[in-house]
Amino acid sequence: MDRIFEEIRKLAEMPSYSKHDRFVQGIINSIDEKIIGQDEMLPSVNKLIKELGFSRETIVKGYKDLISRGIVEAKNRLGYFVGNGNTGQTLNVALLMYNLDTFEEQFYRNFRHELGQNVQLTTYFHHGNIEIFETILLQIKGKYGMYVVAPIPHSKTKELLEMIPRNKFLMFDRYEPLEGEFNHITQEFEDASYEVFSKLAPRIKQFDEFIFYHSQNSLDPKEIVRSFKKFLKDFSINGHIEEEYVAGSVEKGKVYFTLDNFALWQIMRDCKTKKLKPGKDLGVLSHNDEPAKEIIGITTFSADFSNMGKMAGEVVLSKEKVQLTVPMILFERHTL
């Protein structure tokens, strides 16, 4: 019984959790962690009041909540018992993504496929907006058995993610530091981007200038900006950063690099209009690979989002611990 009380007490560190939330989630965690199993007796209301200092109303209401979910059974004059041992929450997954760009759709499709039909998946999009991110997390708190989250680089992110119990949390896509160990399948941008630029240096040097289109207000990883600047300096490359691509401004002798697909397709359209051949007259480099870029032959570097989705699905089902930084892959094609 002491370990059950301890699981509930642990959640006092979650400032957003009410006493009701802590009690309900603590019982669920105790079942998930095999501290107590099917048909075993749970602590009495009086015992919980004494050990936790919670009110009778809080305990009774919490047990009623667990009973309504089928997690706990009340046996007349005997007390409360674990129901079928399945909290049900392990089959209810929340996926919180940036949006559904083509490469993120690759993650989603493989993640959904790996989970199978018996898992209920609900998908949310925060669009890189911290207010939307916070609103969603507050709304879904305590309602899912697993939270798979693509975090936002922001000062509030750490505090918001601390609301999620670590045994029900998987971070994916970008990495944001949290205290202690937590599960993640994420990218690393700075060193990986620098390595890609270095591999491409001989070809980039064949052109007059290396231009990176990056807006300060964009969601582009700032780490790539740092690696770009370092690369220019270390390899004595003539280049600079511009806020955005201006339609029709493509020129011979330049290498154009962008993370923005809209800008990329405009550059390719302008190349066609001006009869400039990418890879010969100029260079084009893009981030985040996807089928259209492969078909057209655009040189890209990217994490394998399909495999990332598959691995994330496996972790959700197995509940195994994972701290993985996925490699950045360079796809060398004819545009550079």
N, C-alpha and C positions, 0 to 999 in steps of 0.2 A: 504493500500500500504506500510506503514511503516514497517509492519512485514515481507513483502517480502524482502525489502531492508536489514532488519536485518538478515534474513536467509542467504542471500548472503554474508553479511559482516562476519558472523560467520566463514565462510570457509577460511577467511584470516589466521586463525590459522593453516591451513593445508599447511605447507611449500611446499609440492610437487604439490599443485594445482596451475595451471595457472589461469589467470583471466577468460579465457574461461571456464575452469573447474568449477570455483567458481560460475560463472553466471548460467551455465546450471544446475549444481547440486543444486544451491540455489532455482531455479524455481521448480525443481522436488521435493525438500524437502518441499517447500511451498504447493505444491499440496498434497503430501503425508500426511502432517500435517494438512490438511483441512483449511489452511489459506486462500486459494482461491479455488473455485470449478468450476465444469464444466460450460462452456459458459460465465464465468466471464472474465472481461477485465483485461489484464496484463498491467504493466507500459509501457509507450511509450519509444521509444529509447532516445528521448531528456531528459525525466525525469530520466531515468537510468544513462545517462551520467552525469547529474547534481548531482545525489545522490551518485553515486559510484565512479565517476572520471574515469570510464573506457572509452576507445576510442569507437567511433561510429562503427568502424570495428569489435571490439570485441563483442559488443552488437548484431549487425546485424548477425554476423556469429553464435553467440549463439542461436539466435532465429531460424535461418535456420536449425541448428542442431536439435532443439526441434521440428520443423515442420516436418523434415524428419523422426522423430521417431513417429509422429502422436500424440505427446503430446500437441502441440500448433497449432492453426490455425491462418492464417493471413487473415483478411477480408478487402477487398479493401476500402481504405479511412477511415476505422474505427479503425484499429489497430490490436493488437495481443490478442487472446483469448485462454483460456484453452480448449483443444479439448474434448475428452470423459471423462476426469477426471481420467483415468487410465494411470499412467506413463509407464505402460508396464514393467518397471523394477522389479515390485514385482513378476513377473512370470519368472524372469531370475536370477537364483541363482548360485553363485560360491561356491564350496566346496573345501577347501584346507586342505588336510590330510597329515599325515606322509607317509604312504604307504598303501597297502591293505593286511595286515596280516589277519588271519582268524577272530580275534576278531574285527578288524576295518571293516571287510566286514559285520559283524553283524550290526554295526552302519550304514553303507552305505545302506544296504538292507532295513532296517526299516525306515531310513530317506527318501529314494527314494519312498518307498511305501506310507508314510504319506503325502508327497507332492502331490501325484497324477499325472495324465497324463497331466494336463494343465500347469504344471510348467516345464520350461526348466532348467535342471540342468547340469552344466559343472563341472567336477571334475579334480582337479590338485593335484600333489604329490610333496612335498618338500624334503622327505627322511631325514629330520633333518638337511639339509644343508642350512645355513643362506643365502648363495649367491643365491641359487635356490629360496628360500623363498622370498628374496627381488626382484629378477627378475620377479617372477610370480605376486607379488602384484603390481609392477609398470606397468606390462602389462595389468592387469585387472582393474586397477583403473578407477572408474567412468563408468564402462561398465555393472555393475550388480545392481539389485535392492536389493540384499541381499548377504552378505559375511559371510560364516560359516567357521571359521578358527581354526585349531589346531595349536597353537603357538609353537615356539621353545624357550627353555630357553637360551636366549642370550642377550647381552647388546644392540643390535640393534633392538630387537623385538618391544619394546615399541614405538620407533620412527616410525617404519614401519606400525604398526597397527594404529597409529594416523592418517594415510592417509585415513582411512575408516570412513565415517560419522557414528556416534554412532547409529543412528536410522536404519542403514542398516548392523549392525555388530552383530554377535553372536560368542562368543568364546566357543569351546568345547574341551573335553579331558583334557589337562593340563591347569592349571591356571597360567597366567602371569599378574602381577599387572599393571594397567593403571590409569591415573588420572581420578577422578570422577567416575560416575556410568556407567556401561556398562553391556550388557546382556552376561551371561555365564552359561553353563551347564558343569561343570568341576569336576575333581577328586581332592582329597587331599590325599597325599601319606604318609606323615611322621607320623602323629598321628594314621591314619588308619592302617598302616603297623605295628606299635608298638602294637596296640590293637590285631591284628591278631596273632602276635608272642606270645603275653601274653596268649591268649586263648590256643595256641598250646604248651605252656611251659611244662605242665606235660608230654606230649608225647615226646617232644624234649629231655627232661631230661632222658628219658629211654635209650638214645643213648650216645655215647662217645663224639661226636663232631658235631657241626653245621657249615657247610661250605656254604658260599654264593659266587657264581661265578659272578663277576662284573668287567668289564673292564673300566678303567678311560675314554677311548675314546668312550664308548658305549652311546646310547641314553637313557639308564636306568635312571629313576628319581633318582637324588642324595639324595632326601629326604629319600628314602628307605635305602640307605647306612647308613644315620645318625640313623634311627630308629633301624636298625640291630645292630649297635655298642652299642646303649643305652640299647637295650634288653639284649645283652650279659653281660653287666656290671650289670644292675639292677637285673637280675635273676641268676647271677653267672654261666653262661653257658660257657662251653669251646667251642670256635669257632673262625673262622677267615674268611677273604675275600681272594679269589684267582682270578687272572686275567681271567683264562679260564679253562674249563674242558679238561683234557687230556684223550683221548679215551683209554679205558681199565683200568683206574685208580680207578674205583669204588671199595669200600671196605665195608665190614661188620662193623656195629656199627656207621656209619656216617649218618647224615641228610644232604641231598644235596638240596640246594635252588638256582634256576636260573630263570631269566627272558627271557633267550634265548631258543627258542624252539628247535633249532638245538642241543644245549647242552643237553636239556631235553631228546630228543629222543635217543641221544647217551648213556646217562646214563641208560635209560630203556632197550636199546639193550644190554648194557654190563651186566646189571642185569640178563637178560635172558641167556646170554652166560656163565656167572659164576654161574648160578643157585642160585642167591640171590633173596629172596622174599621181594619186597618193602612193608614196613609196619611192617615187622617182623625182617628181618636181617638188614635192613637199612630204612631210611626215605627219601621221595622225596616230595618237595614242589615247586609249580610253581605259577607264577603270570599271570593274564589275562586268564580267563576261556574261553573254546571253546568246541564244541561238541566232538572232539577227546579225549580231556582230561577227559571229563565226561564219555565217553564210556569205556576208559581204567581204570578209577578209580583213577586218580591223584588228590591229594589234592591241591586246588588252592585258591587264593583270588583275587577278581576282582570286578571292577565296572560292572554294567549291561549295556553292550554296546548296546544291542538290544533296551532296554528301553530308553537309552540316545539318540539313533537315532530317536525314535518315538517322544520323547519330543522336540528334536531340530526341527523336521518337523512341529510340532504343533506351535512352537513359530514363525517360518518363516511365516506360513499362518495367524496366528492371530495377529502378531506384538505386542504381549503382552510383558511386561517387565518380565525378569526372572534373578535372581541371585541365582543359585542352585549349591550346592556341593553334588554330588551323593554319596551315601554310598558305602563303600567297603564291599563286601560280602565274607564270608569264606565258601568254599564248602569242607566239611570234607569227605574225601573218604579214601580208604584202604591204600594208600601209606604213610600216616602219621596220 
